[in-house]
Amino acid sequence: MYKKFIRNTLLASCLGLGVASFAYAQDTIKIGIIQPLTGSVAASGNFVLNGAKIAVDYINNNGGVLGKKLELAVADNKSNPTESANAAEKLIVRDKVPVLIGSWGSTFTLATLPKLMEYKIPMVVETAGADKITTSGNPYVFRISPTNDMEATSFARHIEPLGIKKADILVVNNDWGLGSASSIKRILKEKGLEVGKELTMDHSAQDMSSQLSEIRGSDADTLFIVTAVEQLTLVLKQAEGLGLKKENIITLGGSQSPDQLIAHAGSAAEGTMHNVMFAPWFPEASADPELAKFFVQEWNARGLDKAGLTESFRGFDAVRTVAAAIEEAGVVDSEKIREALWDVELTGLNGPIKFRESGPEGRESGQSYPNTFLVRIQDGEISLVE
């Protein structure tokens, strides 16, 4: 049984919402997963899905859950919020999943949340960082990724060692990017530092020369960037082409894939720093070094792109979290799984997974508090910034 691989506490309480519960009898236990498998951020979504598949095989090879095998029911949100909501409904109504994982981006995830309330199905949020995902009063949300504010707070320890005095900010114009910008400004102002240019870019934009030209004329020593790796690659190459120089170019959000930047941005990525949620180059830094080594080895053994490791672990830990909740619930029942998620306690690849209450009283969401790591690209190699 998977239970021998986790450590759960006894179920302490439930929210007592008095709602109908979805219970299921089948040979396998289905877990719904929503990811952007096509569209502008498809690479990241497929990485997360492959990480989830490794977790399913890992658990099934060790006895499954409640004597049954796990099975993923997969839906593509097509990098689109409307499609994300549709995907959730399809998985719940057609595939009859009792629990979901999703939906990568903050905008996609926020679009999905009303479906959780409508059908009373819990979802483990594996990637999205917008703070309002867990503060809007949805008791079916359990997030294992850090919020924008949590990530910025964790990064703040690096501000003085890096000598940051004034910073410009360039972010993707969506819930994730705007939330990150707000959090970056907060930590800078708390330390009495100056915020320079604050610029945005559309998520589908390919030419950021206007924003970068404006930043080039700034006297800030640091540039913070928040966007997915596909657009980030373009930003770095265009910055290099314009001769934009900063003492520190730092990305937040955990979706930067430094290996992919080395491969596709080349010299434009030299010297840049990236705040990631999992450091596969240094498994010994993981909260569970042995499990981290297993995951990296299994990923490589499957011939998957090593650039995906900083994203794929999210799917791996999300499936393990859901499996732990089902085991704790003792039955495949959506409401009991939701209640049991409050008592999940296990070690994820990037830190302990244990949910704390977040949001309005009586309608709290669950928020875990994972670790973050700052890494630097230098001479085509990746090093850990202590």
C-alpha positions as CSV (number, residue, x, y, z in Angstrom):
1,M,0.0,0.0,0.0
2,Y,1.1,3.6,-0.7
3,K,0.4,4.4,2.9
4,K,3.8,2.9,3.9
5,F,5.4,5.7,1.9
6,I,3.6,8.6,3.6
7,R,3.1,9.9,7.1
8,N,-0.4,11.2,7.8
9,T,-2.1,12.4,11.0
10,L,-5.6,11.3,12.1
11,L,-8.5,13.2,10.6
12,A,-9.0,16.1,13.0
13,S,-12.0,17.9,11.6
14,C,-14.1,18.6,8.6
15,L,-15.7,21.8,7.3
16,G,-19.2,20.5,7.7
17,L,-20.6,22.1,4.6
18,G,-23.5,19.7,4.4
19,V,-23.1,19.0,0.7
20,A,-23.6,16.0,-1.5
21,S,-20.5,13.8,-2.0
22,F,-19.3,12.0,-5.1
23,A,-18.5,8.3,-4.3
24,Y,-17.2,5.9,-6.9
25,A,-16.9,2.1,-7.3
26,Q,-14.4,1.0,-10.0
27,D,-11.5,-1.2,-10.6
28,T,-9.0,1.7,-10.7
29,I,-9.0,5.0,-9.0
30,K,-9.1,7.9,-11.5
31,I,-7.4,11.2,-10.8
32,G,-8.3,14.0,-13.2
33,I,-5.4,16.2,-14.4
34,I,-5.8,19.4,-16.4
35,Q,-2.7,20.8,-18.1
36,P,-1.8,23.0,-21.1
37,L,-0.8,20.2,-23.5
38,T,-1.2,22.5,-26.6
39,G,-0.9,26.2,-27.0
40,S,1.6,28.8,-25.9
41,V,2.8,27.0,-22.7
42,A,2.4,23.4,-23.9
43,A,5.9,22.4,-23.0
44,S,5.4,23.1,-19.3
45,G,2.1,21.3,-19.2
46,N,3.5,18.2,-20.8
47,F,6.4,18.2,-18.4
48,V,4.0,18.3,-15.4
49,L,1.9,15.5,-17.0
50,N,5.0,13.3,-17.4
51,G,5.9,13.9,-13.8
52,A,2.4,12.8,-12.8
53,K,2.8,9.6,-14.8
54,I,6.0,8.8,-13.0
55,A,4.2,9.2,-9.7
56,V,1.3,6.9,-10.8
57,D,3.8,4.2,-11.8
58,Y,5.8,4.6,-8.6
59,I,2.7,4.2,-6.5
60,N,1.1,1.4,-8.5
61,N,4.4,-0.5,-8.4
62,N,4.3,-0.2,-4.6
63,G,0.8,-1.6,-4.1
64,G,-1.4,1.2,-5.3
65,V,-4.0,2.9,-3.0
66,L,-6.7,1.1,-1.1
67,G,-5.7,-2.1,-3.0
68,K,-6.4,-0.4,-6.4
69,K,-4.3,1.0,-9.2
70,L,-4.3,4.7,-9.9
71,E,-5.2,5.9,-13.4
72,L,-4.9,9.4,-14.8
73,A,-7.8,11.0,-16.7
74,V,-6.1,13.7,-18.8
75,A,-7.6,16.9,-20.2
76,D,-5.9,19.7,-22.2
77,N,-6.8,23.2,-21.3
78,K,-5.1,24.4,-24.6
79,S,-3.4,27.3,-22.7
80,N,-6.8,29.0,-22.4
81,P,-8.9,29.8,-19.3
82,T,-12.2,29.0,-20.9
83,E,-11.0,25.7,-22.1
84,S,-9.6,25.0,-18.6
85,A,-13.1,25.4,-17.1
86,N,-14.5,23.2,-19.8
87,A,-11.8,20.6,-19.2
88,A,-12.7,20.4,-15.5
89,E,-16.4,19.9,-16.2
90,K,-15.6,17.2,-18.7
91,L,-13.4,15.3,-16.3
92,I,-16.0,15.6,-13.5
93,V,-19.1,14.8,-15.6
94,R,-17.9,12.5,-18.3
95,D,-14.9,10.8,-16.6
96,K,-16.4,10.9,-13.1
97,V,-13.2,11.7,-11.4
98,P,-13.4,12.3,-7.6
99,V,-10.5,14.7,-7.4
100,L,-8.5,16.9,-9.8
101,I,-5.0,18.2,-10.3
102,G,-4.5,21.5,-12.2
103,S,-4.4,23.7,-14.1
104,W,-0.7,25.0,-14.4
105,G,-1.2,28.8,-15.0
106,S,-2.9,31.1,-12.5
107,T,-5.4,32.4,-15.1
108,F,-6.3,28.8,-16.1
109,T,-6.6,27.8,-12.5
110,L,-8.8,30.7,-11.5
111,A,-11.2,29.9,-14.4
112,T,-11.5,26.3,-13.1
113,L,-12.3,27.2,-9.5
114,P,-16.1,27.8,-9.9
115,K,-16.5,24.3,-11.3
116,L,-15.0,22.9,-8.1
117,M,-17.6,24.7,-6.1
118,E,-20.4,23.7,-8.5
119,Y,-19.6,20.0,-8.4
120,K,-18.0,19.9,-5.0
121,I,-14.8,18.3,-6.2
122,P,-11.4,19.0,-4.6
123,M,-8.4,20.0,-6.6
124,V,-4.7,20.0,-5.8
125,V,-3.1,23.1,-7.4
126,E,0.4,22.1,-8.5
127,T,1.9,25.2,-10.2
128,A,-0.2,28.4,-10.1
129,G,1.0,31.2,-7.9
130,A,-1.7,34.0,-7.9
131,D,-2.5,34.7,-4.2
132,K,-6.2,34.9,-4.7
133,I,-6.4,31.2,-5.7
134,T,-6.3,30.4,-2.0
135,T,-7.8,33.6,-0.5
136,S,-11.1,33.8,-2.4
137,G,-13.0,31.4,-0.2
138,N,-13.0,28.1,-2.1
139,P,-12.8,25.2,0.3
140,Y,-12.1,22.7,-2.5
141,V,-8.6,24.2,-3.3
142,F,-5.4,22.7,-1.9
143,R,-2.2,24.3,-3.3
144,I,1.2,22.7,-3.0
145,S,3.0,25.5,-5.0
146,P,4.0,28.7,-3.3
147,T,1.9,31.9,-3.8
148,N,3.6,34.9,-5.5
149,D,3.9,36.5,-2.1
150,M,5.5,33.4,-0.5
151,E,8.0,33.1,-3.4
152,A,9.0,36.8,-3.1
153,T,9.3,36.5,0.7
154,S,11.6,33.5,0.3
155,F,13.7,35.3,-2.3
156,A,14.1,38.4,-0.1
157,R,17.0,36.7,1.7
158,H,19.1,37.1,-1.4
159,I,18.6,40.9,-1.8
160,E,21.4,42.1,0.3
161,P,24.0,39.5,-0.8
162,L,23.3,40.4,-4.4
163,G,23.7,44.1,-3.7
164,I,20.3,45.1,-5.1
165,K,19.6,48.8,-4.7
166,K,17.1,49.6,-7.5
167,A,15.1,47.2,-9.6
168,D,13.1,47.3,-12.8
169,I,10.3,44.8,-13.3
170,L,9.0,43.2,-16.5
171,V,6.2,40.7,-16.2
172,V,3.6,38.9,-18.3
173,N,0.3,40.7,-18.2
174,N,-1.8,38.1,-16.4
175,D,-2.8,37.1,-12.9
176,W,0.5,35.4,-12.3
177,G,2.7,38.2,-13.6
178,L,0.8,41.1,-12.1
179,G,0.7,39.3,-8.7
180,S,4.4,38.6,-8.8
181,A,5.1,42.3,-9.7
182,S,3.1,43.4,-6.6
183,S,5.0,41.0,-4.4
184,I,8.4,42.0,-5.8
185,K,7.6,45.7,-5.1
186,R,6.6,44.8,-1.6
187,I,9.8,43.1,-0.6
188,L,11.9,45.9,-2.2
189,K,10.0,48.7,-0.4
190,E,10.2,46.8,2.9
191,K,14.0,47.0,2.6
192,G,13.9,50.6,1.7
193,L,15.0,50.0,-1.9
194,E,13.8,51.8,-5.1
195,V,11.5,50.4,-7.7
196,G,12.3,51.6,-11.2
197,K,10.4,50.7,-14.4
198,E,7.3,48.5,-14.1
199,L,6.4,47.1,-17.5
200,T,4.2,44.3,-18.8
201,M,4.0,42.1,-21.9
202,D,1.2,40.2,-23.4
203,H,1.5,36.4,-22.9
204,S,1.5,35.8,-26.6
205,A,3.9,38.7,-27.5
206,Q,7.1,37.8,-29.4
207,D,8.6,41.3,-29.7
208,M,9.5,42.9,-26.4
209,S,12.0,45.4,-27.9
210,S,9.9,48.4,-26.8
211,Q,9.9,47.4,-23.2
212,L,13.5,46.3,-23.2
213,S,14.6,49.6,-24.8
214,E,12.9,51.5,-22.0
215,I,14.6,49.3,-19.4
216,R,18.0,49.8,-21.1
217,G,17.7,53.5,-20.4
218,S,17.0,52.9,-16.7
219,D,19.7,53.3,-14.0
220,A,18.4,50.3,-12.1
221,D,21.1,47.6,-11.2
222,T,18.6,44.7,-11.3
223,L,15.9,43.5,-13.7
224,F,13.2,41.1,-12.4
225,I,11.4,39.1,-15.1
226,V,8.3,36.9,-14.7
227,T,7.0,34.8,-17.6
228,A,7.1,31.3,-18.9
229,V,10.3,29.9,-20.4
230,E,9.2,30.2,-24.0
231,Q,8.7,34.0,-23.8
232,L,11.6,34.3,-21.4
233,T,14.0,32.9,-24.0
234,L,12.9,35.6,-26.4
235,V,13.2,38.3,-23.8
236,L,16.8,37.3,-23.0
237,K,17.9,37.1,-26.6
238,Q,16.3,40.4,-27.5
239,A,17.9,42.0,-24.4
240,E,21.3,40.8,-25.5
241,G,20.6,42.1,-29.0
242,L,19.8,45.6,-27.6
243,G,22.9,45.6,-25.5
244,L,20.9,45.7,-22.3
245,K,23.2,45.2,-19.3
246,K,22.2,44.8,-15.6
247,E,24.3,43.6,-12.7
248,N,21.4,41.2,-11.9
249,I,18.9,39.7,-14.2
250,I,16.6,37.5,-12.0
251,T,13.5,35.5,-12.9
252,L,10.8,34.4,-10.5
253,G,7.9,32.0,-10.9
254,G,9.6,28.6,-11.1
255,S,8.8,28.1,-14.7
256,Q,12.0,29.2,-16.3
257,S,13.7,25.9,-17.0
258,P,17.4,26.9,-16.9
259,D,18.5,23.9,-19.0
260,Q,16.1,25.0,-21.7
261,L,17.5,28.6,-21.5
262,I,21.0,27.3,-21.9
263,A,20.0,25.3,-24.9
264,H,17.9,27.9,-26.6
265,A,19.0,31.3,-25.4
266,G,22.7,30.5,-25.3
267,S,25.0,33.4,-24.4
268,A,21.9,35.6,-23.7
269,A,21.3,33.4,-20.6
270,E,24.8,33.9,-19.2
271,G,24.9,35.3,-15.7
272,T,21.1,35.2,-15.3
273,M,19.6,33.9,-12.0
274,H,16.4,31.9,-11.6
275,N,14.2,31.2,-8.6
276,V,13.1,27.6,-9.0
277,M,11.0,25.3,-6.8
278,F,13.0,22.2,-7.4
279,A,16.8,22.0,-8.1
280,P,17.3,18.7,-9.9
281,W,21.0,19.4,-10.5
282,F,21.4,19.2,-6.7
283,P,19.2,16.4,-5.4
284,E,21.0,16.5,-2.1
285,A,19.4,19.9,-1.5
286,S,15.9,18.4,-1.8
287,A,13.8,17.8,1.3
288,D,13.9,14.1,0.3
289,P,17.3,13.5,-1.4
290,E,16.7,9.8,-2.1
291,L,13.3,10.4,-3.7
292,A,14.8,13.3,-5.7
293,K,17.5,11.1,-7.0
294,F,15.0,8.4,-7.9
295,F,12.8,11.0,-9.7
296,V,15.7,12.5,-11.7
297,Q,17.0,9.0,-12.6
298,E,13.5,7.8,-13.7
299,W,12.9,10.9,-15.8
300,N,16.2,10.4,-17.6
301,A,15.6,6.7,-18.0
302,R,12.4,7.5,-19.9
303,G,14.4,9.6,-22.3
304,L,12.5,12.8,-21.3
305,D,13.9,16.3,-21.8
306,K,16.0,17.2,-18.8
307,A,14.8,20.8,-19.3
308,G,11.5,19.6,-17.9
309,L,12.7,18.6,-14.5
310,T,12.0,22.0,-12.9
311,E,8.4,21.7,-13.9
312,S,7.7,17.9,-13.9
313,F,8.2,17.5,-10.1
314,R,5.0,19.4,-9.6
315,G,3.0,16.6,-11.2
316,F,4.9,14.0,-9.2
317,D,4.2,15.6,-5.9
318,A,0.6,16.5,-6.8
319,V,-0.2,12.8,-7.5
320,R,1.5,11.7,-4.3
321,T,-0.6,14.3,-2.4
322,V,-3.8,13.1,-3.8
323,A,-2.9,9.4,-3.2
324,A,-2.1,10.2,0.4
325,A,-5.5,11.8,0.8
326,I,-7.4,8.9,-0.7
327,E,-5.5,6.5,1.5
328,E,-6.3,8.6,4.5
329,A,-10.0,8.9,3.5
330,G,-10.2,5.1,3.2
331,V,-12.8,5.4,0.4
332,V,-12.9,7.0,-3.1
333,D,-15.4,9.7,-2.1
334,S,-14.8,13.4,-3.2
335,E,-16.0,14.9,0.1
336,K,-14.0,12.5,2.2
337,I,-10.9,13.1,0.1
338,R,-11.4,16.9,0.6
339,E,-11.6,16.4,4.3
340,A,-8.5,14.1,4.3
341,L,-6.4,16.6,2.4
342,W,-6.3,18.7,5.5
343,D,-4.5,15.8,7.3
344,V,-2.0,14.9,4.6
345,E,1.6,15.2,5.8
346,L,4.4,14.0,3.5
347,T,7.7,15.2,2.2
348,G,7.6,16.6,-1.3
349,L,10.6,17.0,-3.6
350,N,10.7,20.7,-2.6
351,G,9.7,20.6,1.0
352,P,7.0,19.4,3.4
353,I,3.5,19.1,2.1
354,K,1.0,20.1,4.9
355,F,-1.9,22.4,4.4
356,R,-2.6,25.5,6.4
357,E,-5.9,27.4,6.3
358,S,-6.0,30.4,3.9
359,G,-8.9,32.6,3.1
360,P,-12.3,33.6,4.7
361,E,-13.3,31.8,7.9
362,G,-15.5,28.8,7.2
363,R,-14.5,28.6,3.6
364,E,-10.7,28.2,3.9
365,S,-8.5,26.8,1.1
366,G,-5.5,24.8,1.9
367,Q,-2.0,26.2,1.3
368,S,1.3,24.3,1.7
369,Y,4.6,26.1,2.2
370,P,7.3,24.7,-0.1
371,N,11.0,25.6,-0.5
372,T,12.5,27.7,-3.3
373,F,16.1,27.7,-4.7
374,L,18.0,30.4,-6.5
375,V,20.4,29.2,-9.3
376,R,22.7,31.0,-11.6
377,I,23.7,30.2,-15.2
378,Q,27.4,30.6,-15.7
379,D,29.7,29.3,-18.5
380,G,26.8,27.1,-19.6
381,E,26.5,25.4,-16.2
382,I,24.1,25.8,-13.3
383,S,25.2,26.6,-9.8
384,L,23.2,27.0,-6.6
385,V,23.2,30.6,-5.1
386,E,23.5,30.2,-1.3
